[in-house]
Amino acid sequence: MILTPIPPERLSETLNRFAARLDDSEARKAFARIRATSPDRAEGADAETHRQQALAMARRLGVPAHPPGTQPPFNWDGQALDTDTEAYVILHEIAHFVLAPLERRGLIDFGLGPGPDTRDPAAAERAAVVPLTEREADEAEASLLGVLWEAALGQPALASFLDQNWLEGLERSAAAHFTAVFGRLHRRGLLDLASRRDAEAQSAREIR
């Protein structure tokens, strides 16, 4: 949910202001890839294609997924992904899986407590093991990694970037926050995954 909606006629100028505040060249390149995508969610056949791409990524990274129609009460129930949801949600949960230490992969919502899509928040909160002060950092890393994967796959990463409030605090801390989270992902070697997906997606487009 966007905390401060941006009118469409102001979006380009707002993105320019954000980009101008990025003082790290690699972070600027990453944002440029995000910005090059659509600010609107995919619908219909495109949305289904994107969902299948996300599920294919889950398979490549060894992330278990429930069969279609399972309808688990969580996006991640400690065993497998809910596959009957949007591509960007699946990619976000894959990012959480990659980021989580082994001991948290067996917990509901990775031990982070309920998220916005959790259908049983009480159960998710009971399974939480990450202190509230640390959840925000973990969520930010999963958010940005998922958005970068969307960009690498040619999906509407900008829609997720906006929806997940990366422009909130534009005049104060937004650019610095983006750069800091990007830097943490880079130091953990996780951006290589996004780069490989980008190369694979480009090759697929060239073949078509």
C-alpha positions in Angstrom: 0.0 0.0 0.0 1.5 3.4 -1.1 1.6 5.6 2.0 1.8 8.8 -0.1 0.3 8.3 -3.6 2.1 10.1 -6.4 -0.1 11.6 -9.2 0.8 10.1 -12.6 1.6 13.5 -14.0 4.2 14.0 -11.2 5.8 10.5 -11.3 8.6 11.3 -13.8 9.7 14.4 -12.0 9.6 12.6 -8.6 11.7 9.7 -10.0 14.2 12.3 -11.4 14.5 13.8 -7.9 15.1 10.4 -6.3 17.7 9.4 -8.9 19.6 12.7 -8.4 20.0 11.9 -4.7 21.6 8.5 -5.4 25.4 9.0 -4.8 26.4 5.4 -5.6 26.9 4.6 -9.3 25.8 0.9 -8.9 22.7 1.9 -7.0 21.9 4.4 -9.8 22.2 1.7 -12.4 20.0 -0.6 -10.4 17.3 2.1 -10.0 17.6 2.8 -13.7 16.7 -0.8 -14.4 13.7 -0.6 -12.1 12.6 2.7 -13.6 12.7 1.3 -17.1 9.7 -1.0 -16.2 6.0 -0.3 -16.0 4.4 1.5 -13.0 1.3 -0.6 -13.5 0.6 -4.1 -12.4 0.3 -6.7 -15.1 -3.1 -8.2 -15.9 -4.6 -11.2 -17.7 -2.2 -13.3 -19.8 0.7 -11.1 -19.0 0.2 -11.6 -15.3 0.0 -15.3 -15.7 3.2 -15.3 -17.8 4.9 -13.4 -15.0 3.6 -15.8 -12.4 5.0 -18.8 -14.3 8.4 -16.9 -14.6 8.4 -16.4 -10.8 7.6 -20.1 -10.2 10.4 -21.1 -12.6 12.8 -19.0 -10.5 11.6 -20.8 -7.3 12.4 -24.1 -9.0 15.9 -22.9 -10.1 16.7 -21.7 -6.6 15.4 -24.8 -4.9 12.4 -23.1 -3.1 9.6 -25.6 -2.4 6.2 -24.7 -3.8 2.7 -26.0 -3.1 0.7 -27.5 -6.0 -1.9 -25.1 -7.5 -5.1 -25.0 -5.6 -3.6 -25.9 -2.2 -4.6 -22.6 -0.6 -2.3 -22.6 2.4 -3.0 -19.9 5.0 0.3 -18.2 4.5 2.5 -17.1 1.6 5.2 -19.3 3.2 3.9 -21.8 5.8 7.3 -23.1 6.8 7.3 -25.8 4.1 6.5 -24.3 0.7 5.3 -21.3 -1.2 1.7 -20.5 -2.0 1.6 -20.6 -5.8 -1.9 -19.1 -6.2 -0.8 -15.5 -5.9 0.7 -12.7 -8.0 4.2 -13.0 -9.4 5.6 -10.1 -7.4 4.4 -11.7 -4.1 6.0 -15.0 -5.1 9.3 -13.2 -5.9 9.2 -11.4 -2.6 8.7 -14.7 -0.7 11.6 -16.3 -2.7 13.7 -13.3 -1.6 12.8 -14.0 2.0 13.7 -17.6 1.6 17.1 -16.7 0.1 17.8 -14.2 2.9 16.6 -16.4 5.8 19.1 -18.6 7.7 18.3 -22.3 7.6 16.7 -22.3 11.0 14.1 -19.8 10.0 13.1 -21.4 6.7 11.0 -23.9 8.6 8.9 -21.2 10.3 5.7 -19.5 9.2 6.5 -16.3 7.4 10.2 -17.1 8.1 9.7 -16.1 11.7 9.2 -12.5 10.8 5.7 -12.1 12.0 2.6 -11.4 9.8 2.9 -9.6 6.6 0.3 -7.6 4.7 -1.0 -10.7 2.9 -1.0 -13.1 5.9 -4.4 -14.7 6.4 -3.7 -15.9 10.0 -1.7 -13.1 11.6 -2.1 -14.5 15.1 -0.4 -17.8 14.1 2.3 -15.9 12.2 3.0 -13.7 15.3 3.3 -16.8 17.5 5.9 -18.2 15.1 7.9 -14.9 15.1 11.5 -15.1 16.4 13.0 -12.0 14.8 12.8 -8.9 17.1 10.6 -6.1 15.9 13.7 -3.8 15.6 15.3 -6.3 13.1 12.2 -7.1 11.0 12.2 -3.8 9.1 15.8 -4.4 7.8 15.0 -7.9 6.7 11.8 -6.8 5.0 13.6 -4.0 3.2 16.2 -6.4 1.8 13.5 -8.9 0.7 11.5 -6.0 -0.9 14.4 -4.6 -2.9 15.7 -8.0 -3.9 12.3 -9.0 -5.2 12.0 -5.7 -7.1 15.4 -6.2 -8.7 14.3 -9.7 -9.8 11.1 -8.2 -11.3 13.3 -5.7 -13.3 15.6 -8.5 -14.4 12.6 -10.5 -15.7 11.1 -7.5 -17.5 8.1 -7.4 -15.1 6.6 -4.2 -13.6 9.2 -3.7 -11.0 8.4 0.0 -10.8 4.9 -0.8 -9.6 6.3 -2.8 -6.7 8.9 -0.1 -6.0 6.1 2.4 -5.6 3.8 0.1 -3.8 6.4 -0.8 -1.3 7.1 2.8 -0.5 10.7 3.2 -1.6 10.0 6.9 -2.4 8.6 7.6 1.1 10.7 10.3 2.7 12.0 11.5 -0.7 13.4 14.8 0.7 15.1 13.1 3.7 16.2 9.5 3.7 14.7 7.6 0.7 17.8 7.6 -1.5 20.2 6.9 1.4 17.9 4.0 2.5 17.8 2.5 -1.0 21.6 2.8 -1.3 22.2 1.2 2.1 19.9 -1.7 1.4 21.4 -2.2 -2.1 24.8 -2.2 -0.5 23.9 -4.9 2.0 22.5 -7.1 -0.8 25.7 -6.5 -2.8 28.0 -7.4 0.1 26.1 -10.7 0.6 26.5 -11.6 -3.1 22.8 -11.7 -3.7 22.8 -9.2 -6.6 24.6 -11.8 -8.7 21.3 -13.7 -8.7 19.5 -10.7 -10.2 22.2 -10.2 -12.8 22.0 -13.8 -13.9 18.2 -13.5 -14.2 18.7 -10.3 -16.2 21.1 -12.1 -18.6 18.7 -15.0 -19.0 15.8 -12.8 -19.7 17.7 -10.8 -22.3 18.8 -14.0 -24.0 15.2 -15.2 -24.1 14.0 -11.9 -25.6 16.7 -12.2 -28.3 15.7 -15.8 -29.1 12.1 -14.7 -29.6 
